[in-house]
Amino acid sequence: VGIAWVLDHASATTISREGMVGVSGCIFAICFVAPFFRWETNPVSDSSWMEYWHFVISMVLYDSLHSFTSILIGSIITDDHTMSDQQRVRFMASGKLTNLVCSYVVARIGLSLFHEEPTLLYGFRMFVVLLAAFSCLLFFCGQALIS
């Protein structure tokens, strides 16, 4: 909630909503990567509570940024007075369809690459980081198209 408030406050005072798409998208991508990189823990002590907190904090950040980014993009489209209602509905529906198809494709690629050896996380982590970097690039492209 705090991070979403900071971003919302920044978009209301310093940066336009259109300018926040790339920033919030990149922070969202970083929050997506966070659960796959655990905090350093002392292997001698019982540090399972640190792992739980890492997971909870990662999920809270991810959910907050997902909500903020979705609301941000939806409000930009809603407030665009040059679009008709039918164009807005088509735009939002095409975005949902694109999200569905891309999620399926990424999941299939991930499952085909990392189905044999689940104990080696290095390759999977690099895949997630590259996916997040590509997401950041797409968010900045979307920001340029909106502006």
SULCORBEL-V628961 format. One record per backbone hydrogen bond with DSSP energy under -1.0 kcal/mol. NH is the residue of the N-H (numbers start at 1). CO is the residue of the C=O. If there is no record, write none. Layout:
# SULCORBEL-V628961
nh=(NH/NH)
co=(CO/CO)
This chain:
# SULCORBEL-V628961
nh=(5/6/7/8/9/10/11/12/13/14/15/24/25/26/27/28/29/30/31/32/33/34/36/37/47/51/52/53/54/55/56/57/58/59/60/61/62/63/64/65/66/67/68/69/70/71/72/73/74/75/76/77/78/79/83/88/89/90/91/92/93/94/95/96/97/98/99/100/101/102/103/104/105/106/107/108/109/110/111/112/113/114/125/126/127/128/129/130/131/132/133/134/135/136/137/138/139/140/141/142/143/144/145/146/147)
co=(1/2/3/4/5/6/7/8/9/10/10/20/21/22/23/24/25/26/27/28/29/30/33/34/45/47/48/49/50/51/52/53/54/55/56/57/58/59/60/61/62/63/64/65/66/67/68/69/70/71/72/73/74/75/80/84/85/86/87/88/89/90/91/92/93/94/95/96/97/98/99/100/101/102/103/104/105/106/107/108/109/110/121/122/123/124/125/126/127/128/129/130/131/132/133/134/135/136/137/138/139/140/141/142/143)
